[in-house]
């Protein structure tokens, strides 16, 4: 595997140069190994009418874990992700997305992420194993 990963700012979730993406700007807490951002999903990302497509929820949960690892100066890619959908996310509503590192051993980084509604209730959450890359 080629482990040279370059950021050309075209990431679907956070790339500033991706006009079709979400262009999220995560806040990171380096001491705690956490990342967070507010996200509103446009209607073009729906699955069922008015409901955010589940694949997109998995995508942003994945990115939150990667950004949390980045907060700890660990550049990673996802090796495994498990997503638990709690309730449907509505398009055009604001959600809080958080990620945090829960452990690390060698090249493996463990992380969690969660999407919360404005009422503070969980909409979806994920856990994952990330691989450190150079």
N, C-alpha and C positions, 0 to 999 in steps of 0.2 A: 504494500500500500504506500502510495506517495503521501507523506505526512507534511507536505508544504501547503499550508492553508493561507491564502491571501484574502484580505478584505477589500473588495472593490466598491463597497458601499451599495451593493445591489441586493442585499439580503431581503427576502420577501417581507420579513417581520420588521426589521429595524433599519434597512438600507435607505439612506437619505437620497440616493440616486435611483431608487426604484419607484417610478411614478405609479405603478400598479399595486404596490405593496402597502402595508399598514404604516410604515415609517415611524414606528414607536421609539421614543427616547427614554430608555430605562434610567432610573436613578439607582446608584449602587452604594451599598454600605460595605466598604472594604474590611472593616473590623469584624463585622458579623457574617460576611459572606452572603449577602442578600441583595436582591434586585427587585425593583417594583416599577410599575407604570400603570397609568389609567388607559383603558382601551375602549373605543366605541367601534363596533363592527358595522360597516356600511351594508346596506341592503344587498349589494352584489355578492356578498359572502353568505347568503342564506342557503339552506338546504330546503327544508319545508318552509312554507310561507311564513315570513317573520321570524324564523328560527335560524340562528347561526349554525352553519354546517359543522358537524362534530369533528371532521378532519381539521378544520381551521382552529377549533379549540385545542386539539392535540398539538397543533403547530405552535401556538403561542405559549402553551404550557411547556413545551420543549425548549423554546427560546428563553423563557424565564429561568430555567435551570442552567442553561449555558451561560447566561449573563451573570447568574449568581457565582458560578465557577470563575468567570472572568473577574468578578469583584475580588476574588482571592488570588488573582494573578495566575490562574490556571486556565490555559487555553485548551478547550475540550471539544469533542464531537460526541454525539449520542450513540451509545452502544445498545441501550435497552430503555424502553419507556413503557410504563403501565399507566393507563388513564382510567379514571373513575368518573363517569358522568353522573352528576347528582340531580340536576334539573336543567331544562332547556334554557339556553341563553338567547335573549331577544336581540334582533338587529336594532341599531340606532339607540341603544341604551348604554350607559357608562358602567364599566366593570373595573375592578382593581385586580391586577395581575401581580403575583408575588412569586419569587423563587428563592430558595436558600440551599446552601451546601450543608449536608448532614454528616459527612464523613469523607475521609480519603485514605487510601492505602495504595502505595505504589502508583501505577498508572490509572487506577480506578478512583473515580470521584462519585460519591453518592449525593443525590440532590432530590428536592421536592419542590413542587410548585402548586399554586392554587389560583383559581379565578373566583372572585367574590363579587356578589351583587352589591348595590348601594345600601342594602339592609344588613350587610356584613355576612350574609349566608353564603355558603359554598355552592358554586354552580358546577365546578369540575375541579379535579385535582390529579396530580401525577407524581409518580416517583420514577427515578431513573438511575441508571449506571452510565456514567460518562467516561470516556477514555481521554487521557491527556495526550496532546499532540505537541510537536515542537513548532 
